[in-house]
Amino acid sequence: MKSNSLKNHVDRLSAGYLIIGKWHKHRYTIVRKLGSGATGTVYLAEDGLSQLVAIKVALDNMAITSEVNVLKHLSKVEGKILGPELIDVDDLVTSDGNIPFYVMEYLKGTSIIDYVNGKGAEWLGLFAVQLLGDLENLHREGWVFGDLKPDNLLIVGSPKRIRWIDVGGTTLLGRSIKEFTEFFDRGYWNLGSRKAEPSYDLFAVAMIMINCEYPERFEKRAGNLEDLFQKKIMESQRLQPFCSILMKAIRGNYTRAGEMKSELIQLLGDSPKGKKKSSVVKQTNKSRKVKKRSQKKPSFLIEFFLILSLLILCYILYLFGQMM
């Protein structure tokens, strides 16, 4: 009964509910629920300065500790933003017992599926390149994201950037994936194991790109599943250019995120729109150089006349001195 009451606390914190940390005494007022997962529930809240933050609460203290350790580790990766900033870690005291929670940066943005809706293939490719770059850094640090899916990603800022919002499924390389979502899990499709290795995340990247084109997703069926994926990809005008890369990721042919990233960059650069963009950039740079040269000429003339005027003035003063 007690555990059920605690579970209700975790899942059903209402708007206006005040969380006061047992140890740090920081206050957070719940605004609304953001979502639930296997390891806990995330809420939008206001801190004591009326700043918006995200709070994750869970019954499993080990799960919270694990995620906090991941966020701390990611924050030490120099020059890289690999997850939301960790702000506070504490316990919520209730009549039924303590509930562990942690507070992190609240990232406001748009889901990748909504953002690329109606946009061309180059946008999908661009965000995939960004995601693969972040995964490359994560894998280098010895971790696999695990539960990689659109729900755990947001498009934020200007210029637009893809960011992670939940690291609950992050797993050390070599271990078993601890949290997954079927559509993005190669084990569900019988196309590989659930061992935490880079190729597991790269399968999920391919499925995220496919999910952007098929928001309702599709189910597993009897027969050759690779044929199913290839058919779905080729039926989409936006996915067709990526067919070879997506199929390699689905088959597990990539061992590093950098390999998939390099091929995507090359593909985007070779596309007509990519070449057009490159041409525009070159033309813009050329125009800037011409502009700089045209700006230098009047600047040089001004300096010349200033120096000449100074020399004339000195000469006049010299002549005046001679007359005295």
Secondary structure, DSSP 8 states (H G I E B T S, - for coil): -HHHHHHHHHH---TT-EEEBTTT--EEEEEEEEEEETTEEEEEEE-TTS-EEEEEE-S-HHHHHHHHHHHHHHHTSTT---S--EEEEEEEEETTEEEEEEEEE----B-HHHHHTT--HHHHHHHHHHHHHHHHHHHHTTEE--S-SGGGEEEETTTTEEEE---TT-EETTSB-----GGG-TTTTTSS--B-SHHHHHHHHHHHHHHHH-TT-----SS-HHHHHHHHHHT-TTTGGGHHHHHHHHHT--SSHHHHHHHHHHHHHHSHHHHHHHHHHHHHHHHHHHHHHHHHHHHHHHHHHHHHHHHHHHHHHHHHHHH-
